[in-house]
């Protein structure tokens, strides 16, 4: 006897569309001799015990369950056979999927919810959807994670549906509360435009809007009464704003012979039997419960394992140096589900990738045109999202999470690859991508004062000031300035002591970055290059803020000069004609020093050396009475000292002439700890 745990986030006695379908399915399962136990998901211990003791778990709606994500993880981690039956859009935080029909909805998804549900679908034996339209949305977003699926017509009590030969010609039926999502405004507008019709609404007016006299409201009624009303009315009105997964009552209205006043957002109407074949619709709906259990048993008895891709060709048709590196985590995920991956990279990066990656057959992008594409079972073009209109888009992947999830671009790449194969691990594994070899014998830091787009440059003169200040502060360090052919002139840096220039190709730049203690640069490809070695870095941002395309490293400090200084949205034509560039010129050398000091302290660069206490250069300190007034752009505080020794220690601290291990009072040590915690003081290697 098949033991089934039937999980749904609503009590058994609640009656809605999903619950009516569930009851029909459960009754069929019981008639087949299965032991089906219903759980309303209110006690995690009971649910776990039930799932363990069952042969299969039928998982319905979850969003009202207090332990929703714990349950998903429990089922996956314990590899319990699961069928996911979607009644709504569980991965959507509001279950509306408004983002696919309204362009105003962007970055609307909850990242954790989205990825939890992806893993649930990918690990389920079978995913059940309400309609072809319902499955279509999931397929577009999750791809192969939902490939093992069943589209199940609504299991309606077809035998109870009647259709009178003579209907009330002027009567329009609407079932449910009038609200925005269910098309309440559309109903009112239609009623105003058609005063000759009478509208019967079985529900309440939830809109802040008066209704015309031809709309009458009545209390909600049972499903049996609904079918009677449908049999009498000529018209049925249903124009939802959101994509309705099925619309069970719409199916009942269709079978009752009602004339539909609707739109293309009703799942039931996406079946091939609509609008002309009521007999076929009845046949499929009668067979739905049997089809459900047959599909569940088949999925349980024939557990399918996914095959790896045989040979995949992957490349980026468009994107700068940094964009190539951002795609690296996704490429590694693709490699894990493929027998062989041919990766095409720009010519200048071929040597870099050969030295730092494993498991790829590496070629250059120009060689792609010469390949026999028939040898590959998959061609993937990781062109930047959204699809570029300026370049050929052969094989460009569809980034379904773009404008849905607010996350870094590298995660959009991973999610895109995950649509192609259900076994792709969508978790982000972190750093490093390439292995560094920091030069500890002759330590140095690197600086790249340029960028491919000149409006991204922090003023070169300030780079010079910053380098000199750092070399004066850290006598053991040297500096390597990386300069490409279109970067600032080398004359700015040629006469600075302990500074050398690196003007070679990307192979030379790689060797330079690999050994660097830390890096300083603009929002540029070289900063991304430093990031893939997990080199701690400080980056300066102006017109392009530190958003989803920013460089990444375990330790980084981002200095963005735009907030509070410029509120203009920088499109290309504005950026190239901007004269003041406040977004970058507002960043002072002291603010840059503050960022570097923060980076050095938190990343523990040059750990083991004696630490000197250095006052934050962004703050000014002025003696006032018995104490000191400390001010910055955003803060102001006053410190008063009654102990002469403590006052003398603070004066030494302000002059950056105090070591962390020097003997002071207990009170002063607590003060220093507080100042370090508030980033007014840094403990830096000598």
N, C-alpha and C positions, 0 to 999 in steps of 0.2 A: 504494500500500500504506500503510495506516494505521500510523504509528509510535507506540507507546504506552510511556510510562514508568510502570511499575507499582511504586509505592513502599509499603513496609510495614516496620515497625520490628522485624521478626523474621527470622532467617535462613530461607532457603527450605526447609531440611530439617526445621525444627521443625514438629510436627504438633499443632495445637489446632483448636478450632472455626472460628476466623477463617481459619486457614491452609488448612483443608480446603475452605472456601468459595472462598478465593482461587485454589487450584489448579484447582477446577472452572471458574471464570471464565476463568483464563489459558488452560487447555486449549481452551475454546470459542473464545477470541480467536484462538489459533494456528490452529485448524481453519478459521476464517473467512479466513485468509490475512493476518492482522495481524501486525506485528512487535512482540511484547510482551517488553520487557526488565524483569526483576525486579531491584529494588534493595532490599537490607536496611537501608539508611540508616546506613552506618558511615563514609562519606567524603563530606563536603559538596562538595568539588570535583567528584567523580564524579557526585553527584546533580545538581548545577547543570548540568554538561555534558550529562547524559542528558536533563534536562528541556528544555534549550534545543534539543536535536536532535530532540525528539519533537513529534508533532502534538497530543498531549494527555497530561496527567498524571492517572493514577488514584492518588489519595492515600488510603491506608488508615490504620491506626493510626500514631500519631506519638509517643506519650508516652515511649517508651523511646529515642527518637532524641536524641542529644546536642545537635543543632542544630535542635531542633523549631521554635522561634519564628523563628529566622533563616530557616528554609526557608519558613515561612508568609509572612514579609515578602517574601522573594525572589520567590515565586510571584505575590503580589499586585502588588508594585512593577513587575514585568516583564510583567504582564498575560498570563501564560501560561495557556492553556486548561486548566482543572482540574475534575475530578470528585472530590468528597469522599465516600468510602465509609466510613461510621461503623459500626464493629463493636461499640463499647462506648459510653462517654460521655466522649469525649476532652476536653471542656471542664471536666470535673470533676477536681479534683486527685487524687482517689483512684479515679476511674472507677466509683464506686459509685452515685452519685445517692441516697445514703441520706436526704438532706434532704427528699425528696418523700414518704418513707414514715415517717420518724421525726422528730417535732417537736423532739427534743433537739438536732438538728443545725441550727445557725444560724451565719450568717456564715462558712460553710464553704468557699466558693469562693475560689480565687486570682484576684484582679482581672485580672492580666495575662493569665492563661490564658483566662479567660472572654471577655475582649474580643478577644484574638487569634483565638480560634475563631469569634467572631461575624463578624469581618471576613473570615475564610476562607470561611465559609458564604455570606456575602453576595456574595462575588466569584466563587464557583464557578459553573460552567455548570449543574451538577446536584449535588444532595446525595442520597446513597443511604442508606436506613435499613433496619433489620433486620425491623421489624414495625410495625403500626399504633400499638401502645403506645409503641414506641421513638420514632417520629416525633412522636407526641402530646406527649411530654415536651419535645422540642426546639421544637416549634411554640409551646408555651405560654411557653417561656423566650425564644426568639429571634424568634418571629413571622414576619414577611415575609422575614427573612434566610434562612430555609430553605424558602420557599414553592416554589421550583423543586426538586422532590424526586421521588424514586422510592422506594416501599416494595417491597423485593425479598424474596420468600420465600426461605428458606434453600436454596441449590442443592445438594441432597442427591443421592447416588447411589441414586436410588429403585429402580433395577433390582437392587440388591444387598440390598434389604430383604425379609426373609421373615417370615412369621408362622405358627407351628405351630398347627394346629387344636386340639391339646391342649397346654395350658400348665401349668407347675408352679403349682398353685393357691395354694400357701402361700409362694411366693417373691417377695420385693421386691428390686428392683435399684436401686442408687445408684451413679452413675459420677462419680468424682473424689474429692478429699480431703474429709474431714469438717472443715469450718471454719464460723465464725460466719456469713460472708456467704452461703455456699451452702446454709444451712439445716441445718447439722450438729446443732445442739441439737434442732431439730424432729424429725430422724430418730431420735435417741436416745430422745426422749420418746415418740415413736410406737412404737418397738420395745418399750419398757417396758410401754406400754399394751396391746400386742398380742403377748404371748409365743407365741401359736400360729403366728406368721409367722416366716419365716427371711429375714434381710436379708443380701444379698451386696453388699459395698462394694468397688469396684475403685479403691482409693486408700488413703491413710493417715489415721489419726486425728490431726488437728491441734488438737484441743480438749483442754484440761486437765480431762478428765472420763472416768471409767471407763465402759465400754460393757457392756450386758448380753450374756449368752451367745448370744442369737439373732442377734447381729451378727457376721459373719465378714468379715475383711479380706483382700483379695488385691491383687497388684500391678496397676498400670494396664496396659491392654491396647490393642491396635490397634483402629482403627475397624472393620475386618473382623470382629474378635472381638466387638466391642461389638454389632454387628448380630446376631450369632449368639446372644449372651446375651439380647438384647431379644426375639428370636423365641421364646425358651423361657419367659421369666418372665411371670407373670400381672400383676404390678404394677410400676410405675415411680414412684419417690419423688423429688420435686423441689419443695422449698418454700424458695426463696431469700429471704433477708432484703432484699436490694436488688432493684430492678427489673431483671430480666434482659433485655437488649436483644432477644435472640431465644431462645437456648437451643436450639442446633442438635440436641443429643442428645435434648432433649424432643420435637422434631419427629420425630426418628427413632423414638423410643418410641411416639409417637402413630401413625405409619404402620405400626409393627410390631404394632399392635392391643393395646398394653398398657393396663391400667386406670390412670389417672393419680391419684396422691395428690399434689396440688399446691395452688397458691394463685393469686391474680390478678396475680402479679408476673413471669409468664413471657411474654415477647413473642410467642412462637409461638402461644400460646393466645388472642391478641387478634385473630387472623385470623378472617374470617367462616366459613371452612371448619371451624373447631373448635367443638364436639367431634364433630359428626355426619357430616361429609362427607369421609371419607378419600380417596375417588376424586378429588374436586376439589383436595384438598391435593396429592396426587401430581401431578396435571396441572400445577398452578401451579409446583411445585418442579422438575419436569422442564423447564418452559419458562423458568425463572429465568435461566439463562446467556444464552439468546437474547434475552430481554427486557432484560437488562443492556446488552448491546452495541448493541441497537437504540436504546435510550434514550441511550446515550453518543453514538452517531453523530448522532442527531437533535439533541441538545443542541449538538454541535459545528457542525452545519450550519445550525442556526436559533438563532443567538445573539440573545437577546431583551434589549431595553433597557427599563428601567423608566420608566413615565410618572409625571410629577409629579401630585400631587393637584390637582384642578381648583379646588375652593374648600373650605376647612376652617374650621369654627367651633371655637374653643378658649376655655376659661375655667376658672376654679377655683371650684367651688361652695362650698368651705370652706377657710379658712386666714387667718391674720393678715397684717399688712403685710409682715413679713419673708418669709412663705411666698410671697407674690406675686413678690418679687424673686428668691428662690431658683430659681424656675421659668424665669427669663429665658434662661439658656443653652439650655434645651430648646426654648423658643419660637423662638429664632433658628435652631436646627437644623430645626425644623418648617417655618419660612418658606423655607428653602433647598430643600426638596423639594416646594413647593407653588406653584401659580400665584397663588393668592390666599389670605390668611389673615385671617379676621375674629376679632379678639381682644377679648373682653369683660373689662373690668377694673372694680374698684370705682369708684364715682363720684368719690371724692376723688383718685384716681390718674389720671384721664383726661387732665388737662392735663400731668401729669408725663410720661406715656407719649407724648403727642403731641410734646412737645419733645425727647424723648430716644431715641425708637425710629424705625426706618424699615421700610417694607415691610409694615405691618399696617393693616388697616381697623379702626379702634378704635371700640368702643361701650362702654356701661356694662353691668354684669351684669343690672340690671333689664330692659334692653332685649332680653335673650335670649328672654324669654317671648313677645315680640311678633313674633319672626322666623318666616318661613316656612322650616322646617327642610328642606323638600324641595329647596331651592336648594343645599344643601351635600352633598358626597359623603362627608363625614366630620365627626362631632361628637365632640369630645374634651373630657372633663371631667378636669382635672388636680387633682382633689381630693386632699388629703393622704393619703399611704399610712399604714397600710392603710385600706381603705374605711371611711369614717365611718358609723356606724349611726344617727347623729342627723339626717342630712340626706338628701335625695333623691340617688340615685346614678345618674341617667340619664347614660349615656356615660362613667362613671368608668373611667379607664384601669386596667389590671391591672399592678401593679408587680412583675414576676416576679423582679426581683433583690432585692427586700426580703427580709431575713433570709437571703439567700444571699451577698451581697457586702457587706463592711464598707467603706462609702464614704460620701461626703457625699451628702445628699439631692439636691442639684442633679444629681449623676451618676445617681441613680436615675431622676430625671425624664428625662434624656437617653436612658438605656437603655430606658425605657418608650416614648418616641417612636420609638426605633429599631426596636421590634417592629412598627411600623405601616408602615414603608417601608424597603426594603433599602439605599437609597442614603444614609440618614442617617449623617453622620459622627459617630461616638461619642467622638472625642477632645475633651478639654476645652481650650478656647482661652484661658482666663484672662481678664485684666482689661484695660481697664475695660469695663463694660457701658454706662455713661453717661459722657460727657466732662465732666471737672471744669474749673473756671476759678478756680484758687486766687488769692486776693487777696494779691498781694505788696506792694502799696502800703501797705495798712493791715492787716497779717496778724492773724488771730484763730484761736482754736480753739473748737470747739463742745462743749457738754456736754448730755447728756440724762439727768437723774437719775431718770426714771420708767420704767415698763413697763406693758403692759396687765394684767399679773398682779402685784399688789403684793408678794407674797412674793419677787419677783425683785429688789426694790430694795436696792441698797447704801445704808447709812444716809445720809440727806440731809445731816446735820451734817458727815459726812466729805467729802462732795462740796464743801461750803463750804470746809473746811480745805484740800482739795486745790487748788481754784481759786486761793485766796489764795496758797498756796505757789508755784504755777506762775507767777502774775502777778508775784510778788516776784522769782522767778528769771529770768524772761524779760520784761524791761521793755518790749521792743518789741511784745509780744503783748497782744491784748485777748481777751475771752471772750464768747461768746454762749451763753446757757442756753436750751435749747429746752424749752418746757413745754406739754403738752396739758391739756385740761380735767380729766383724772383723775390728773395727775402731782402731785408735791409742791407745796406752797403757794409762791407767788412771793415771799413775805416773806423766805424764807431767803436770797434772792439780791439783793434790791432795793437794798441799801445797800452792796454791794461795789463798790469803785472799778474802773473799766474793764470792768464787766460790763453787758451789755444782755440783755434778755429777748426771745425770739421766741415769741409765743403764737398765731401765725396758723395757717392751714390748711396742707395738704401742699405747696401751690404755694410758699408762703412758706418752709417748711422746706427745700424743694428748693433754692431760691436761697441759703439760708443754708449748707447742707451743701456745695453746689457750690464755694463759695469758701473753705472751711475748710482750714487747714493740717493739722489733725488733730482727731480726735473722741474723746470719752470717754463711755462710757455702759454701761448694763446690757445683759443679754441681751434685746434688744427690737427691735421693727420699725425704730425710728429708727437703731439701730446697723447693721442690714442696709441701710437707706437710704444711710447714709454709705458702706458697703462697695461699693454698685453704682457709686459715683463713684470708687472706688479710693482713697478717703480713708484714710490710715493711722489706725488706731483702737486704743484700749484698751477691752476689755470685761470687766465683772465678772460672774462666774457663781457661782451658789449651788446651788439645788436642781436646776437644769437645767445640767448640765455642758457643756463645749465639744465636743459630739459632732457627729452628722451634720446637725444643724440650725443650727449656729453661723454667725454672719455671717462673710463672707470679704472680704479685701482683700489686696493684694500684701504689705503690711506691717501686721501686727497683733500685739498682745500680749494674751493671754488670762490673766486672773487668776481662778483657781478656788479658792475658800476651803474646799471640802468635804473634800478628801483630808487625812487626819490629824486632822480636827476633828469629823467626823460620819460614821457608817457606816450611817445609816438610809436606806432607799430611799424617796425622796420621792414618794409618790402624792399625788393632789390633796387628799384629806381630811387627810392628815398635814401637807402644806404649809400649808394655810390655818389650821391649829390650832397650828403650831409657834411656841413663845414665844421660844426663844433664837436661832434662825436663825444658828447658829454658822457655817454655810456662807458667810454674807455678813459677819456681824459680826467674824469672825476676820481679815478683810482690813483691815489697818491703812492709815493714810494714807501711811506710809513705803513700804509694799509697793506701793501704787498709784503713788507717785512713782517708785519703781524701774522699774515697767512703762513709765511715760511716758518716762523717760529712755532706756530701752532702745529704745523706739519711735523717738524723735527721732534717736538716734545711728544706728540701722541704716537708717532711711528717708531720712536726710540732709535732713530738713526744715530750711529756712532755711540751706541750704548756701552757703558763701562768706563767712560771718561769722567773726570771730575766735573760736577755740574755747577755752572754759575747762574745766579738769579738775574734775569734780564727783564727790565720793566718794558711793558708794552709800548712801542714807539708811537702808537696812535693816541696815547694819553699825554696830557701835559700836567705837570705837578708844580704847584706854587706854594711856597711857605706862607702861612697866614696865621698869625698869633701863636698859639701853642700847638698848632698842627699844620696839616697840609691839605690844600684843595686839589682834588684830582678830577680832571675833566676829559671827556672825549666827545665824539659827534653825538652820542646818544645818552651818555651817563655823566653824572656829577655826584661826587661824594666828598666828605670831609673826615679826615682822620686826625684825632687829637692824641698826643702822647704826654703822659705825666712823668714817665720814667726817662731820664736823660739818656741812658744807654740804648733804650729802644728807639728813641728819636734819632740817635746817631746811626744806629743800624739801618733805619729807614732811609736816612740820607744816603748811606752807602748803597742801598738797594736802588734808589732812584738813579744814582750815578753808575749803575751796572758794575759795582765794584764789591759784590758780596757773593760768597760761595754758599751752596746749600748746606755744607757740612761745618760752617763756621759756628763757633759757640755764641749763642744768643739766649735770650730769656725764653721761658716756656710760653709766655703770652705772645711774644713776637713770632715764635714758630707756628703757633696757631693762626696768627694773622697772615703769615706767608702762605700757609696751606689754603686759606680762604682766598687770598689774592690769586694764587695759581688756579684754583677752582673757577674763579670768575674771569680768567684769562687777562688779568691785569699784570701778571708776572709770569714769566716762563722759566723753567729749569732746563737750561741748555748745556750741552757738552762744551767744555772749555776749548 
